[in-house]
Amino acid sequence: RAENIQGSDVCEVCGADLSELAIPTAGSELEGHLVNDRLREILAREAVSVSPADPVAVVVHRMRETEADCVLVRDKAGRIVGILSERDVLMKAAGANRDLMALAVKDIMTKDPVMLREGDTIAVALHKMSVGGFRHIPFVAEDGHTMLISIQDVFRHVAEYIPHG
């Protein structure tokens, strides 16, 4: 579903003819949805944002209130500088004698999160999640809002296309 970039029909490195290469096709309905469906088609929720200086305890409370598994961390200018998930809190902050009011989000967040666009495919999102070990990934919607999808959202979207037995 993309136009080819203008260029040579011959590989500059090995000299192979590129003009007759077959375009890959999906082998099943599920594969078709993975490579053709866009993030805009998945039911996603707008991301909750917090500050890097916010105490982890306050953010955990906000996550519970908003039923968010993950929040984006924005600096004073509104730029996304990190992402904080339930797993980050559990693995990096939870423990005996940890004062979550004294611990700032910036101390445990994942810095510079991978960002996608709503026009990216589900396959791209799954690849980024798999390579990075993420359960959530943010993307920018056409209207400028930042949305979050989870691996669970992706599975909900494609579940009906998974062959049964």
C-alpha positions, -999 to 999 in steps of 0.1 A, spaced: 0 0 0 29 23 -6 44 39 -37 78 27 -46 107 52 -43 120 62 -77 154 46 -83 173 19 -101 159 -14 -112 193 -30 -105 210 -35 -71 240 -12 -69 259 -37 -47 254 -70 -65 239 -61 -98 207 -82 -93 176 -73 -114 151 -57 -90 124 -50 -116 108 -84 -114 107 -89 -77 73 -101 -64 56 -80 -38 50 -101 -7 14 -111 -1 -3 -122 31 -8 -159 34 -38 -158 57 -66 -134 68 -47 -128 100 -15 -119 82 -35 -96 60 -48 -77 90 -14 -75 106 3 -60 75 -26 -38 63 -45 -26 94 -33 7 108 -29 18 144 -58 42 139 -81 12 135 -72 -2 170 -93 9 199 -67 30 218 -70 54 247 -55 88 250 -23 87 271 -22 101 306 7 124 311 28 131 342 59 152 350 94 138 355 95 154 389 62 138 401 66 114 431 61 78 420 35 74 447 14 102 433 17 88 398 7 53 409 -24 67 425 -32 86 393 -27 54 373 -52 36 395 -77 65 393 -75 65 354 -71 28 351 -39 34 331 -13 6 328 12 32 315 17 69 314 37 93 293 63 116 309 64 151 295 87 180 303 76 215 309 75 222 272 51 193 267 77 171 249 76 134 257 108 125 275 98 91 290 72 64 296 63 48 329 45 15 331 32 -7 359 61 -30 353 86 -2 357 71 6 391 71 -31 401 106 -39 389 124 -6 397 106 10 426 88 -16 447 106 -31 476 112 -30 513 119 4 528 113 23 495 97 57 500 77 62 468 70 98 477 108 105 477 113 87 444 107 108 413 93 94 380 125 105 362 144 80 383 126 49 371 110 59 338 121 45 304 137 74 286 130 84 250 102 60 242 97 47 207 69 67 191 48 56 161 22 73 139 -14 63 135 -7 53 99 18 27 109 7 -9 106 0 -34 134 30 -54 121 53 -24 127 39 -19 162 44 -56 170 79 -56 157 88 -25 178 72 -41 209 89 -74 204 124 -60 197 121 -35 226 104 -58 250 75 -33 254 39 -41 264 27 -5 255 36 18 227 25 54 221 15 68 187 6 102 175 -29 106 161 -37 128 131 -53 154 155 -20 156 174 -32 137 205 -9 110 218 -25 76 221 -13 44 238 -19 9 226 -10 -22 245 -3 -57 233 -37 -66 247 -53 -40 224 -36 -55 194 -48 -90 203 -83 -78 208 -82 -63 173 -69 -94 156 -85 -121 177 -114 -128 154 -89 -136 126 -69 -162 145 -78 -197 131 -94 -220 156 -83 -256 156 
